[in-house]
Amino acid sequence: MQIRRLRLVNFRQHADTVLDFEPGLTGIIGPNGAGKSTLLEAVAWAMYGTSAARGTRDSIRRRTAPPRSRVEVELDFVLGAHRYRVTRSLQTAALFQDGEAAPIANSSGAVTDKVTRLLGMTREEFFNTYFTGQKELAIMASMTAPERARFLGRVLGYERLATVQVKLKEERTGIKAALQTAEFGLVDPAVLDREEAEAGARIERADRLVATAAAGQAGATAAFAAVAPAWEEIQRRREEVQTVETDLNIAMHSAVEARRAFEALDLDLTESLAAKTRRDELAPQLEAWAELAAARERLDAAALAFSGRRALEAQLAEVRNQIAALSGRLAELPDPARLEAARTELATAQAAAERLSIEHDEQRNRWVRDREHATTRRHALEDQLKEAREQLARLKTAGKDWVCPTCGKPIGLGYETVLEELETRLAEIITDGKHFRARMDQLAQEPEVVAVARRAAEAAEKEAKRLATAAVRLEQGVAERERANKAIEELAARQAGVEARLADTPTSYDEAEHRQVRERLTALEPIHHEVVRLTARAERAAELVPKAADAEQHLSRIEARVTTLRVQLSALGWAPERFDELRLAFQRAEQDRQAAEVAVVRAQGERAAAIEHRAHVARRREERNQRAAEVERLRGEQVFNQELDRAFSDLRDDLNATLRPDLAEAASALLGDLTNGRYTDMELDDDYVPTIVDDGEAKQVISGGEEDVANLALRLAISQMIADRAGQPFSLLILDEVFGSLDEERRAAVVSLLRGLADRFPQVILITHIESVRDGFDRIVRIDYDVEQGIATAREERPLGDEVSHVAA
């Protein structure tokens, strides 16, 4: 794997940093806290997500970035024959291959899984292989012996064997439980033989029961067949008698109903003839009824028309009053010309009010912006002043013995320079703070120009509101004028209609004649009602005469039918005692036959149960054979699992036995390169503690620099073994502040070694704050931190005084 390009957007200290990487030795140089190590954190975060970054999602965003601004890292790298580009933000991620537009993974989890499969490494394996920092050089020095063994086993993947063995143990437990269950369910073959013999004897007994029941069923069936014909015959005769009796009862009931109907019709006919006689007696008294009724209708219409004339006269007076009132109101209402003038005046006032309001807003916004800028800068300077005073106090307290937290050395001669820089910065902060304090006091009160603009805008707005209210009143008056004109037109049309109707109505009628006619009709009305009722009754006589004749004939026919049915019933000669006797005999035969059938069914059921019993025993025997085969299979799996577990244990022992000499051999080769052949042999004891061998003897006392070199060689050897086991060429090496306590000569040797190991490490990225090693790099990237803007900047520097070119900011 080799890195080609890295871009950071609002990630930690970096606002928008772009770095291009090439094969060879690249140095990333800058002061502590500038954001050098953040570049490596961004690489890991792009590939493995949030778990590879320090802190939380919120702490990744640049502190001075605008709210909701985008946070993104884009990484281009080469792996094998393919080139990949991964982009990751706080919400999404995508992975592209060979410049294709469509991603091969497009979610945070999918990208992490795909990268893990491509590299063949988990996040921890990736860090332990490609990344090395000063604190990690002696990563095993602080561990106990078991912890060292577990660490090497974990980073080299040996713990996978232990995981497999745990799964084998779980499977072995399951096999054991299944074997115990299968063995517990095995049935004794002797028990099955005994149950099979019992089932055979049961079948023989059932066969004898079936034969006995069949013989009994045959006898009962014959007895039933003997009595059944006589029973069926007497049932037929009984049904015939019941039919005749039913018909007789119906005929007798019909005769009664027919007689009642005939008598009712005869009575109704008598009453109709009497009504005709009475009607003829009253008819002379109603000879004047039709003439009086016509006169009453004529006089009712005349009275109604005369009374309607008074109502029309009242309506005409009301309409004339309304027309007069509306005409008086029209004289008081405004005309449209006056409304148009008011609208023009209002538009002019509103335009003036809007212009003055805009001028006031501009003046006020300018004042508010100046005041807020002064306040913000003042508060920022207060925070910077507090921080600078604390830094100065800590530096003065520690003095020249103050230890650099990065390199672990006293600051020494650089104390005066650092102290002078801090005091100068403190004075600048105090001066700027006084300036912005005075600016805040100046802008605390509203300026006069803003107040004048505000008062002018308020007066213009008040005048516009007054004119708007007056315009609304005029609009309402004009609308009312239109409604009044329309109402007058409608009332005039209504007045003409009422006057036309008055001209068509009579002016008087004969009220005395009207009263006399009503009195005569009231006196004759009871007689008229009685004649009407008698007429309706008398008119029914014509239709009742034929109905009465038909009813009399129908009664005669029904009475003849009753006589015939009585004769027929007597001829049948029915005997109820004989019917009861045959019924008892038939019921006894039926019961005997059913009992015989039940006995046959029970015997057959017993035989079927006996056969099923024998089949059940056979199935149990087959199940027993299958369970026995399952027991044998489980015993075989149990033995295989145990042998496989022992094989994995032996493999772990073999790997651990070869790990220490293989690791020592690889570390020795790297040690020789790091020391220019001064030391070429390193031994690892049983606890994996490294020892430098000089002329065949272990060197008991070594300097801090030699210890760092030995730890670096061992760390690189471990990374080499991890890459080899992952199937990846160890083409990338990233070192972060690894010089530690090395002197200048050792530092130069390390740089020279890394340059000379291009065949092993084609791309090496070394991060340091030490300027003296810069000439050993093929390419230099300078990282600085702009305190004022709160961002890290990156620029490329060429070794040996080459021209400087900015990369990103």
C-alpha positions, 0 to 999 in steps of 0.5 A: 500500500502507498498513499498518493493524496490526502485532503482534510476539510475542517478536520481538527486544526486543518481548514482545507489542507491538500497533500500529494505524496510520492515514493521515497522518504517524506518528512513532515516537519513543524512545531509541536501542536501544529497539526502534524500527527493530525494528518496520520489520524485523518488517514486512519479515520478515512479508512476505519471511521470514528473508532480510529480517531481520538475523542468524539464526532463533535471534537473532530470538527475544527473549533473555528469552523462555521456551524454546520460546515462540512467535515471531510477527509479524502484519501487516495492510495494504491494497493496492488494493481488498483488505485482507490479513493475513499471519502468520509464525512461525519455522516457518510463515506464512499470508496471508489476504484480505478477512477470509476464514477460509481462507488464500490461501497457507499456507507460508513460501515460498508467502506470500513468493511471493504477496506478491512477486506482489501488490506486483510487487516483490522484497524489494530493490525493496520496501526501495528503494521504501518504506524510507529510512534516514539511511545510505541517503540518500547511497546513491550518494555512495560509489559509482563511476560504473559502480556508480551506473548499475548500482544505478539499473538494478537498482532500476528493473528495467533489469537484466531487459533484460540478463537477457533478452539473456543468454538470447538469447545462449544461444539464439543459441549453441544455434541456431548449433550446431544450424545447423552440425550440420544443414549438416554432414549435407547430402548432395550431390544428385549422390551420391544420383543415382549411388546411385539409378542403381546401385540400378536396375541391381542390380534388373535383374540380380536379375530375370535371376537370379530367372528362371534359378533358377525354371527350375532349380527346375521341372526338379528338382521334375519329377525328384523327382516321378518317383522319389517313388512308388517310394520311398513304396511300398517304405517302406510294405512295409518298415514292414509287414515291421518290424511282423511282425518286431516281433510275432514277437519279442514272441510268442517272448518271451511263449512263453518267459515262459509256459513258465517260469510253467507250470513254477513252478506245477507245482513249487509244486503238488508242494510243497503236496501234500507239506506236507499229508502231513507235517501229517497225520503231526504232528497227533496230537502236538498234541491237548492244545495248546488245553487247555494254552493256556487253562490258561496264560492263566488262571494268568497273570491270577491271578499278575498280580493277586497281584503288584498287591496288594503295590504297592497295599499300598505305596501305602496306607502312603505316603498315610497317611505324607503325611497325618500330615506335613501334619497336623503342618504345619497346627499350625505355620501362621498363621490368616487373622485374624492376617493381617488384623490385620497388614494393618491395622497396615501400612496405618496405617504407610504412611499416616503415612509418606506424610504425613511424606514430603509434609511433607518435600518441601514444606519442601525445595522451599521451601528449594531455590526460595529458594536458586536465586532468590538465586543467579540474582539474584546472577549477573544483578546481576554481569553488570549490574555488569560492563556498567555499569562498562564503560559508565561507563569508556567515558563517562569516557574520552570525556568531553563529546566523546563522539559519539552513534552515532545522530545523529553529534553530541557529547553536550555538555551532557548528559554530566553527566546521563548520568554521574550516571544511570550512577553511581546505577545502579552503586550500586543494583546493588552494594547489591542484590548484597550483599543476595543474597550474604548471602541465598545464604550463609544458604541454603547449608546445609540448615535444621533444620526440613528436617532434622527433617522428613527424619529423621521421614519416613525413620523412618516409611518404615523402619517401613512396610517392616518391617511390609510384610515381616511381612505378606508372610510371613503371606500366604505362611503362610495360602496354604500352610495352604490348600494343605495342607488341600486336599492332605489332602482329596485324599490321603484320597480316594486312600486310600479308593480304594486300600483298595477295590482291595485288597479286590478282589485275591486273597490267593494262587494255584497257582504249581506248576501255573503252572510245569508248564503253561508247561513242557509248552507250551514242549516242544510249541511247535516242533511247533506252529509246524511244523504251522502252517507246513505247514497254510498250505502245504497249503491252497494246493494247491486254488487251484494246480490250476486255475492250472496248467491255465490256464498250460498252455493259455496256453502252447499258444496262444502257440506257435501264434501264433509259427508263424503269424507266421513263415509270414507273414514268409516270404510277404512276400519282403523285399529290403534291396538294392532298398530301399537303391538306391531310398533313394539315388535319392530322396535325390539328387532331394530334394537337387537340389530343395532346392538349386533352392529355395534358389537361387530364395530367394536370387535373390528376396532379392537383388531385394528388397535391390535394391528396398530399396536404391532406397527407401533412396536415396529416403528419404535424398533426402527427409531431405536435403530436410527437412534443407535446409528446417531449415537455412533455418529455423535461418538465419532464427531466427539473423537474428531473434535477432540483430535482437532482441538489437540492439533490446534494446540500443537500448531499454536505451540509450534508457531510460538516456538518459531516466533521468537527466533524468526522475530530476532532474525528480522530485528537483527537484520534491521539493527545492522542497517540502523547502526551501519554494521556496528551491531548485527545481532539481537537476541530475544529471551523467553520474555521477548526482552531484546538484548544487543549482542556485541562480539558474541556477548550480550551487551549489558549496558547500552545508552538511551540512543542504542535502546531506542535503535534496538526498540525501533528495529524490533518494532519494524520487525514486528510490522514486517511479520504482520504484513507478511502474514496479511499477504500485503507487501510492506511498502509503506512505513509511517514514523511519528517522533521516533528520534527520542533521545537519539543524538545527531549521529543516530538521527542521521543514521536512522534517516540514512537507513530509511533512505537505504531501505527503499527496497523494503519500504518504498514509501516512508513518511517521517513526522518530527519537530527536529529541524536538523534532519531535514536535509536527509529527506527526499521531500519536506512538508512544513506544517505551521499553526496560525494562532490568529485564524486558528488553522494549520497550514501546510507547504512544501519545502525542497531540501538544500534551499530549493524554492518554497511552494504553498501546498494548501492552507 
